[in-house]
Amino acid sequence: MLANMINQTITSSSHAVYLIRLHVVFVTKYRRKVISPEILALLESWKCRLEEFGGEEDHVHLLIGIHPALDISKLITNLKSATSKRVRGQFLDHVNKFYWKPYFWHRAYFVGSVGVVSLETIQNYIEKQSVVEKDKGPKPD
């Protein structure tokens, strides 16, 4: 376990040494399949320590590193708000085909601490999401 941690990026500040990673999942409002490849590329440019990113037409996965003083609920709110505005700003015609109100993300989200699971395990899981989803075929409504 310690060898796993040594191979991962440990960050330090003036009063803390830390390794905190979160697996976050955002789902589109009503799970509509609104996320195009262009929107997915835009979302990948979030300005935090994004370590892995992947998604489908109706959800995205993020693996992010955070500072221990960070308020997770504020981070989630800010990410969802900022990205919703950016997506609607750049892809308004496309998004309006799915939503008649200014929606994009569902209000719920998933966030889980990664712990000492190897970074490679989480990255592989996120990378394989699109492969697994395509192999399953269409989802029932």
C-alpha positions in Angstrom: 0.0 0.0 0.0 2.8 2.5 0.9 4.5 1.7 -2.4 1.3 2.6 -4.2 1.2 5.9 -2.5 4.8 6.7 -3.2 4.2 6.2 -6.9 1.3 8.7 -6.8 1.7 12.5 -6.7 1.8 13.7 -3.1 1.3 17.4 -2.8 2.5 19.7 0.0 1.6 23.2 1.1 3.0 25.2 4.0 1.0 23.2 6.6 -0.1 19.9 5.0 1.1 17.1 2.9 -1.7 15.3 1.1 -3.0 13.0 -1.5 -6.8 13.4 -1.9 -8.5 12.2 -5.1 -12.2 12.1 -5.9 -14.1 10.2 -8.5 -17.0 12.5 -9.6 -19.9 11.7 -11.9 -22.2 14.3 -13.4 -25.3 13.2 -15.2 -27.3 15.4 -17.7 -30.7 16.6 -16.7 -33.2 13.7 -17.4 -30.2 11.7 -18.6 -30.7 13.1 -22.0 -28.0 12.1 -24.4 -26.9 15.7 -25.1 -23.2 15.5 -24.7 -21.6 15.5 -28.2 -17.9 14.8 -28.8 -17.3 18.6 -29.1 -19.0 19.2 -25.8 -17.0 16.4 -24.2 -13.8 18.1 -25.4 -14.9 21.4 -23.9 -15.7 19.8 -20.6 -12.3 18.2 -20.4 -10.7 21.6 -20.1 -11.9 22.2 -16.5 -9.4 24.3 -14.5 -8.6 22.0 -11.5 -6.2 19.2 -11.1 -8.0 16.9 -13.5 -6.2 13.6 -13.6 -8.5 11.6 -15.8 -11.7 12.4 -17.7 -14.2 10.4 -19.7 -17.9 10.4 -20.6 -20.8 9.4 -22.6 -23.8 11.2 -24.1 -25.5 11.5 -20.8 -22.8 11.6 -18.1 -19.1 12.4 -17.4 -16.6 10.9 -15.0 -13.8 13.0 -13.4 -10.8 11.9 -11.4 -9.6 15.1 -9.6 -7.0 15.9 -7.0 -8.0 18.4 -4.3 -6.5 20.4 -1.5 -7.7 19.3 2.0 -9.2 22.8 2.7 -11.4 22.6 -0.4 -15.2 22.6 0.2 -16.3 19.7 -2.0 -19.9 20.8 -2.4 -18.8 24.3 -3.5 -16.4 22.7 -6.0 -19.2 20.6 -7.4 -21.6 23.6 -7.6 -19.0 25.8 -9.3 -17.9 23.1 -11.8 -21.5 22.3 -12.7 -22.5 26.0 -13.0 -19.5 27.1 -15.0 -19.5 24.2 -17.4 -23.3 24.5 -17.9 -22.8 28.1 -18.9 -19.9 27.3 -21.2 -21.7 24.4 -22.9 -24.9 26.5 -23.4 -22.8 29.4 -24.6 -20.9 27.4 -27.2 -23.6 24.8 -28.2 -26.9 26.6 -27.5 -28.6 25.3 -30.7 -27.6 21.7 -29.9 -28.6 21.9 -26.2 -31.9 23.6 -27.0 -33.0 20.4 -29.0 -33.0 18.6 -25.6 -34.1 21.3 -23.1 -36.5 24.1 -23.3 -35.4 25.6 -20.0 -31.8 26.6 -19.2 -30.8 23.1 -18.0 -27.8 21.0 -18.5 -26.8 18.9 -15.5 -29.0 17.0 -13.1 -28.9 18.5 -9.6 -27.6 15.2 -8.1 -24.1 13.9 -8.5 -21.8 11.2 -7.3 -18.6 11.8 -5.5 -16.4 9.1 -3.9 -13.0 9.2 -2.4 -10.5 7.0 -4.3 -8.4 6.2 -1.3 -5.3 4.1 -2.0 -6.7 2.2 -5.0 -4.1 2.5 -7.6 -4.5 5.5 -9.9 -4.1 3.2 -12.8 -7.2 1.2 -11.7 -9.4 4.3 -11.6 -8.0 5.7 -14.8 -8.6 2.4 -16.6 -12.2 2.3 -15.2 -12.9 5.8 -16.5 -11.2 5.2 -19.9 -13.2 2.0 -20.4 -16.6 3.6 -19.7 -17.2 4.4 -23.3 -16.2 0.9 -24.4 -18.4 -0.8 -21.9 -21.4 1.5 -22.7 -21.0 0.8 -26.5 -20.8 -3.0 -25.9 -24.0 -3.0 -23.9 -26.0 -1.4 -26.7 -28.8 1.1 -26.2 -30.1 1.7 -22.7 -33.8 1.1 -22.0 -35.8 4.2 -21.3 
